[in-house]
Amino acid sequence: MVREAPTQRSGLVATLPNNTKVTVLCHTTGPSVVSFTGRSTEVWNKIALPGGRTGYVSDGWLATSADITTLVPYCR
């Protein structure tokens, strides 16, 4: 689920099917989320959506090639 802000309590922007490729614009921190693998993380990623929209998804729900905090800048 893609959220308006980096928290599970914020409004829902979009729901993406499993294995959807997304572009991560930057990362930030927010409330901890436990992923389906049992990994806990406070990292949230701001992603680009179709139509120029953006939203946030917990890093626990994305598969990346390396630690996302080393791949993209911190959100300002």
C-alpha positions as CSV (number, residue, x, y, z in Angstrom):
1,M,0.0,0.0,0.0
2,V,1.3,3.4,-1.0
3,R,0.6,6.1,1.6
4,E,0.4,10.0,1.6
5,A,3.0,10.2,4.4
6,P,5.6,7.8,5.9
7,T,3.2,6.2,8.3
8,Q,0.6,3.4,8.2
9,R,-2.0,5.9,9.6
10,S,-1.8,8.3,6.6
11,G,-4.2,8.2,3.7
12,L,-4.0,5.5,1.0
13,V,-2.7,6.8,-2.3
14,A,-2.5,3.5,-4.3
15,T,-2.3,-0.2,-4.0
16,L,0.2,-1.9,-6.2
17,P,0.3,-5.6,-7.2
18,N,3.1,-7.8,-5.9
19,N,6.3,-7.5,-8.0
20,T,5.5,-4.1,-9.4
21,K,8.7,-2.2,-10.3
22,V,8.8,1.3,-8.8
23,T,11.2,4.2,-8.9
24,V,12.4,5.2,-5.4
25,L,13.0,9.0,-5.3
26,C,14.4,9.2,-1.7
27,H,14.1,7.7,1.8
28,T,13.1,8.9,5.2
29,T,12.2,7.5,8.6
30,G,8.8,6.8,10.2
31,P,7.1,4.3,12.4
32,S,8.5,0.8,12.4
33,V,6.9,-1.8,10.1
34,V,7.4,-5.5,10.2
35,S,7.6,-7.0,6.7
36,F,6.2,-10.4,5.5
37,T,9.7,-11.8,6.2
38,G,9.7,-10.6,9.8
39,R,12.2,-7.8,9.2
40,S,11.5,-4.7,11.2
41,T,12.4,-1.3,9.6
42,E,11.8,2.4,10.2
43,V,12.9,3.3,6.7
44,W,10.2,4.6,4.3
45,N,10.7,5.2,0.6
46,K,9.1,7.9,-1.4
47,I,8.2,6.5,-4.8
48,A,7.0,7.8,-8.1
49,L,3.6,6.8,-9.3
50,P,1.9,7.1,-12.8
51,G,0.6,10.5,-13.6
52,G,3.3,12.3,-11.7
53,R,1.9,11.4,-8.2
54,T,4.2,10.3,-5.4
55,G,3.7,8.3,-2.2
56,Y,5.4,6.4,0.6
57,V,5.9,2.7,1.1
58,S,7.8,1.0,3.9
59,D,11.2,-0.4,2.9
60,G,10.1,-3.7,4.4
61,W,7.8,-4.2,1.5
62,L,10.4,-3.5,-1.3
63,A,13.1,-5.7,-2.7
64,T,16.1,-3.7,-3.6
65,S,19.6,-4.6,-4.8
66,A,21.3,-3.1,-1.7
67,D,20.6,-1.0,1.4
68,I,18.2,1.7,0.0
69,T,19.8,4.3,2.3
70,T,23.0,4.0,0.2
71,L,21.2,4.1,-3.2
72,V,19.0,7.2,-2.9
73,P,19.2,10.4,-0.9
74,Y,17.4,11.3,2.3
75,C,14.1,13.1,1.5
76,R,14.3,16.8,2.2
